[in-house]
Amino acid sequence: TNEPENEHLRDGLSGLGQKILGEIETIGGILTADPITQAEGEFNLEVGELREEIEEDLEEGENS
């Protein structure tokens, strides 16, 4: 399966990238009536938002 590749790709994404991936998965899940893909997309959106907040906090910490 492609799961390990997907996990590796997800690890390399920024918070914004993960949010975009989540949007695509959510829309894809809705269009194909696949609740698992839709749920994965919603999860990625939430994780992406958290990662963005962490990235911003880290940047602020480096600049101070």
N, C-alpha and C positions, 0 to 999 in steps of 0.2 A: 504493500500500500504506500501511499504518499505521505502518511502521517508524519514520519520523522522529518521529511523535507519541509512540510508545512510548519512544523514546530521550529525548525532551524530558521526558516524565513521569518517567522513571527518574532523570533528573538532579535533579529537584525533590524527590525523596523523601529522607527521613532514612534512616539505617542501619536503624532498626527498620521503617520503611515498606517498604524494599527486601526485608528478610527476610520480611515478611508476603506481599509480592508473589511472592517466590520459593516460599514454601510453597504458595500457591494454584496457581502454574504447575506445581510438582512434582506436586501431587495431580491437577491437570487432565491432565497428561501421562500419569500412571499410569492414570487412569480412561478416557482415550480411546486408550490404547496408542500415544501419540505420543512417541517417545523424544527428539525435538528439543525439544518443550515441557518435558518432564521435565528435560532437561539444562540448559535455560535457567533453570528454577526452581532447580536445585541451584547453578548459577553465581550467581544473584541472592542466594541464601541466604549463600553464602560472601562475596560482595562486601558484602552488608549487614552481616555480622559485622565485617568489616574497617572499614567506614565508622563503625560504632558505636564501635569502639576509637579511631579517629582523632578522632571527635567528642568522646569523653570526654577524650582527651589535650588537645585544644584548649581545652575548658572548664577543665581543671585548670591549663593554662598561663595562661589569662586571670585566674584567681582567685588566682594566686600573685604 
